[in-house]
Amino acid sequence: MRASPTVATIAIMIFSGFSNAGLAEQPEKSNEQFSICGSGHRISCVVDGDTFWLRGTKIRIADIDTPELSPPRCERERQRGMAAKQRLLEILNSGPIVLKSTARDEDRFGRKLRVVFRGDRSVGIILIAEGLARKWEGSRRGWCD
């Protein structure tokens, strides 16, 4: 079990369309406490294993796919999806992260597509290594096999 601090310091590198000041090279620092998203207004919370809100902006982790929770297609997918969601919450609350833009700024749902780093490691790679995600290959595949 990993301990997570009550307040995480988030350092965010802004590369496109995410900064009010437009200073792409300057990291934006803030103290964020992520929670699990509920039905109310979403500010900084985790939706599932590959989607979260940061200061009111919905982010999709671009380099991974995690099991679906809305709705899961089988019990195995639901259990793995819940584990990925909880682990993402722990990672986001454990220290500085950096967001990097991809070739596409947004997906078809309007979520900002970003590769998320914790230190020098992609959060996606961390989740893949822990068996909670797989590399994004352009389309979703089932998790019930």
C-alpha positions as CSV (number, residue, x, y, z in Angstrom):
1,M,0.0,0.0,0.0
2,R,1.4,3.3,-1.0
3,A,0.9,6.4,1.2
4,S,-0.2,9.5,-0.5
5,P,0.2,13.0,0.8
6,T,-2.9,15.1,1.6
7,V,-1.9,17.8,-0.8
8,A,0.0,17.0,-4.0
9,T,2.2,19.6,-5.7
10,I,1.4,19.6,-9.4
11,A,3.9,21.1,-11.9
12,I,2.3,21.2,-15.3
13,M,4.2,22.0,-18.5
14,I,1.9,23.8,-20.8
15,F,2.5,23.1,-24.5
16,S,-0.7,24.1,-26.2
17,G,-4.1,25.4,-25.5
18,F,-4.0,24.9,-21.7
19,S,-2.4,28.1,-20.4
20,N,-4.0,31.4,-19.7
21,A,-0.7,33.2,-20.0
22,G,0.4,31.4,-23.2
23,L,3.9,30.8,-21.7
24,A,4.5,27.3,-23.2
25,E,7.9,26.9,-21.7
26,Q,7.0,27.9,-18.2
27,P,5.6,25.3,-15.8
28,E,2.5,26.2,-13.9
29,K,2.6,25.2,-10.3
30,S,-0.3,24.6,-8.0
31,N,-1.4,22.6,-5.0
32,E,-4.1,20.1,-6.1
33,Q,-5.9,17.5,-4.1
34,F,-7.5,15.0,-6.5
35,S,-10.6,13.0,-5.5
36,I,-12.8,10.5,-7.2
37,C,-15.3,12.4,-9.4
38,G,-18.9,12.4,-8.3
39,S,-22.0,13.7,-10.0
40,G,-21.4,17.4,-9.0
41,H,-19.1,20.1,-10.5
42,R,-15.7,18.6,-11.5
43,I,-12.6,20.6,-10.7
44,S,-9.7,18.2,-10.0
45,C,-10.8,14.6,-9.8
46,V,-10.4,11.1,-11.4
47,V,-13.1,9.8,-13.7
48,D,-11.5,6.4,-14.5
49,G,-8.0,4.9,-15.1
50,D,-7.2,7.1,-18.1
51,T,-9.3,10.2,-17.6
52,F,-9.2,13.0,-15.0
53,W,-10.2,16.6,-14.5
54,L,-7.5,19.2,-13.7
55,R,-8.8,22.7,-12.6
56,G,-11.9,22.2,-14.6
57,T,-10.3,20.8,-17.8
58,K,-10.9,17.2,-18.7
59,I,-7.7,15.3,-19.6
60,R,-7.5,11.9,-21.4
61,I,-4.1,10.2,-20.9
62,A,-3.1,9.8,-24.5
63,D,-0.7,6.8,-24.4
64,I,-2.9,4.2,-22.7
65,D,-6.2,2.4,-22.6
66,T,-7.7,1.2,-19.3
67,P,-10.8,-0.9,-18.6
68,E,-14.1,0.9,-19.0
69,L,-16.3,1.8,-16.1
70,S,-19.2,3.5,-17.9
71,P,-20.4,0.8,-18.4
72,P,-18.1,-2.2,-17.9
73,R,-18.9,-5.1,-20.2
74,C,-18.1,-7.8,-17.6
75,E,-17.3,-8.1,-13.9
76,R,-13.5,-8.6,-14.7
77,E,-13.5,-5.3,-16.6
78,R,-15.3,-3.5,-13.7
79,Q,-12.8,-4.8,-11.1
80,R,-9.8,-3.9,-13.2
81,G,-11.3,-0.5,-14.1
82,M,-11.8,0.3,-10.4
83,A,-8.2,-0.7,-9.6
84,A,-6.9,1.5,-12.4
85,K,-9.0,4.4,-11.3
86,Q,-7.8,4.1,-7.7
87,R,-4.1,3.8,-8.8
88,L,-4.4,6.8,-11.0
89,L,-5.8,8.8,-8.0
90,E,-2.8,7.6,-5.9
91,I,-0.3,8.6,-8.6
92,L,-1.8,12.1,-9.2
93,N,-1.8,12.8,-5.4
94,S,1.8,11.6,-4.9
95,G,3.7,14.5,-6.3
96,P,4.5,16.7,-9.3
97,I,3.2,15.7,-12.7
98,V,4.0,17.1,-16.1
99,L,1.5,17.2,-19.0
100,K,2.8,17.0,-22.6
101,S,0.7,17.6,-25.7
102,T,0.3,15.1,-28.5
103,A,-0.1,15.5,-32.2
104,R,-3.9,15.8,-31.6
105,D,-5.0,18.4,-29.0
106,E,-8.4,16.9,-28.3
107,D,-10.3,13.7,-28.8
108,R,-13.8,13.4,-30.3
109,F,-15.3,14.0,-26.8
110,G,-13.5,17.3,-26.3
111,R,-11.0,15.8,-23.7
112,K,-7.5,17.3,-23.9
113,L,-5.1,14.5,-25.0
114,R,-1.9,14.6,-22.9
115,V,0.9,12.3,-22.0
116,V,1.3,12.6,-18.2
117,F,4.6,12.2,-16.5
118,R,5.5,11.6,-12.9
119,G,9.2,12.4,-12.6
120,D,10.8,11.0,-15.8
121,R,8.2,8.2,-16.2
122,S,5.0,8.3,-18.1
123,V,2.0,7.6,-15.8
124,G,0.8,5.4,-18.7
125,I,3.9,3.3,-18.6
126,I,3.5,3.0,-14.8
127,L,-0.1,1.7,-15.2
128,I,1.0,-0.7,-18.0
129,A,3.8,-2.1,-15.9
130,E,1.3,-2.7,-13.0
131,G,-1.1,-4.5,-15.3
132,L,-3.8,-1.8,-15.1
133,A,-3.6,-0.4,-18.6
134,R,-2.3,-1.3,-22.1
135,K,-0.6,0.9,-24.7
136,W,-3.1,2.9,-26.8
137,E,-3.1,1.5,-30.3
138,G,-5.8,3.8,-31.9
139,S,-9.0,2.0,-30.7
140,R,-10.4,0.4,-27.6
141,R,-10.4,-3.3,-27.2
142,G,-12.4,-5.4,-24.8
143,W,-11.1,-6.4,-21.3
144,C,-13.4,-9.4,-20.8
145,D,-11.2,-12.0,-22.7
